[in-house]
Each structure stands twice: as C-alpha cells, then as structure tokens.
C-alpha cells in the first residue's frame, strides 16, 4: 500500500460558487459620476452649513452682509443639494437629474461669484475656481462613462 503523508491533500478544494467568485466590495470601483457627486456633496454640505452654524466667521471671511437671513438661506439650500448629491454618490448610482443639478448649480455659483465679486474678493474667486472645477469634473465623468459604455466587454472565461 502507498503511504499518504499529512502534507499531501487528499481531495481537491471545492470550486467557488457565484457569491464567492464576485470581487469583495472594497475592490469594486465607484463610477466617475458617483465620485464627483461625493466630492461636490461634501463641499456643498460643509460650505452650506458654515453660515447657518456660525454667521459671524462667515461674514469675516466673505464680507459683512446687510441681512443675515440671506446667507443662511443660500447656505441651507446649498447644504440640501450637497446632502442629496452625497447620498446618491455613496449609493453609487447618480441619476441624470442629479448630474444636471450638480453641474448646473456649480456653473450658477461660479457665475454669481464672478459677476458680483469679480476678482476683488479672494474668497469668492477661490469659490469660483472650485465651482468651475466641479463643473469640469461632471463633464469629464460623463465623457468617461460614455467611453466605458462603448468599450467591448471582457471575456468571461479567458
């Protein structure tokens, strides 16, 4: 008789099932639009809550305002948009309507910053640059997802 040592396997390991063959969740990449939505959502939530929580430091950084309710109202609206974008981005599925909202809001804030503050106030100019970057990121995400949609699928059993 042949002797079997402990180091030699006696049976083949079982084949993985459909659940085990999927990549773990940490390795699944978010779509580009979801990453842009998360970035814009975090930025809008932070900047939007700033005048609501501490109007005094907000006015020191920007400029004194005649009416305190206006920056608080705009900040609350901005925070709501940011929360919606953040929720969609963390879910990983950003609807077309939210993409349009994100890009349109970024372009609107950039236009307002340039039109009303121009190059005189650094805080508004910095915000304008960030907003234009967010709008460009939405365009890039749309282009990237369009390129990925036209790519040939990988072979399942290569």
N, C-alpha and C positions, 0 to 999 in steps of 0.2 A: 504494500500500500504506500501511497505517496503521503508524505507528511505535509501538513499545512502549517505555515508559521503565522503568528499573530499579525505580522506586518502586511501580509498579503490580503487584499479584500476578497471576500468570498462571494459577494454579489455586486452587480453594477448599481451605482447610485440611481435613485429614481429620477425620471425626467421631470423637469419643472412644468407645472400646469400653467394655464393662461394668466393667473394672478401673479405667479412668481416670475414669469418671463417679462412682465412690464418693468420699466425702469422705476427706481424709487422716486418718490415725489420731489426730493431735493434736486434730482437731475433733470427734471422737466423744466424747460425754459419758458418764461413768460413771453407772450407775443410782444412785439415792439410797442404797439398801442397801449398795452397794459402797463408797460414800464413808464411810458410818458404820462399816463393817467396817474400813476402813483406819485411821480415826481411833482407834477403840477398840483395834485391834490394835497400833498404835504405842504408845498409852498403856499398855496391859497389858504389852507387851513391856518397856518402859522401867521401869515401876514394879515389875514382877515380877522383873526381873533385879537390881534395886537391892539387896535383902537378900542375894541369892546372891553378888554380887560384893563388896559392902562392908557387912557386917553392922554394923560399928561406927557408921558415919554414919547407917545406917537407924535404929538404936536411939537415937541422939542426936536425930533428927528426930521420932521417934514417942514412945517411952518404953523404958526398959530391960525386957527380957523375961527370964523365968527360964530358958527353954530356947531356945537359938539355932537348933535344928533346925526349930522350928515356923514362924518367919517365912521361913526358907529354903525349906521345903516348900511353903508357901502361895505364895511368890513364884515358885517353879518351876512350879507349876500355873497360876498367872496368866500367866506367860510363854508356856507351851504354848498356852493359849487365845488369847493375843494373836497368836502365830505363825500359828495356824490361821485366825483372822479376817483377818489381814493377807494371807495367801496367797489366800484366797477373794476379798478385796476387790481386790487387784491383778489377779486374773484377770477380775474384772468380773461374776462370777456367784456369788451368795451363796445357798446352799441354805437351805430353810426351817429345817432342823435347826440350822444355824449362826446364823441370825437368832434363833431361840429361845434358843440358848446365849448369845449376846451380850446379849440383853435380860434373860434370867434371871440371868445372872452379875452384871450391873450392879445389878439390884434386890437380889440377895443381898448383895453387898458394901455397898450403901447401908444396908440393914437392919442388917447387922453393925456398921457404923460408928456408926450412931445408937444401937443397943441397948447396945453395950459401952462406947463412948466418950462418946456424947451430945454435949453442947455444951461439955464441959470441955476437950477437946483439939482444937486448931485443925487439926492435920494430918488427923485423922480426919474432922472436919467438912468440910474442903476436899475430901477424897476422896469423901465422901458427896454433896456438891453435884455433883462431876464425874460420879459414877455415875448420879445421877438425871438429869443432862443427857444421858448416853449412852442411858439407857432411853427418855427422851422422844424422842431422835433416831431410835431404832429405830421407835417408834410413828409419828413423822412420815414416815419413809421408807416404811413400809408404807402409810400413807394416800396419800402422793404417787404411789406406784407403782399403787395401786388407782385413783386418779383418771386416771392416764395410760392405764391399760388400758381405761377406758370412753370415752376420747376418740376421736372419729372420725378415721380415718386421713387423711393429706393426699393430695391428688390427685397421681398420678404425673406427669402431663403437664399442668400448669396453664399 
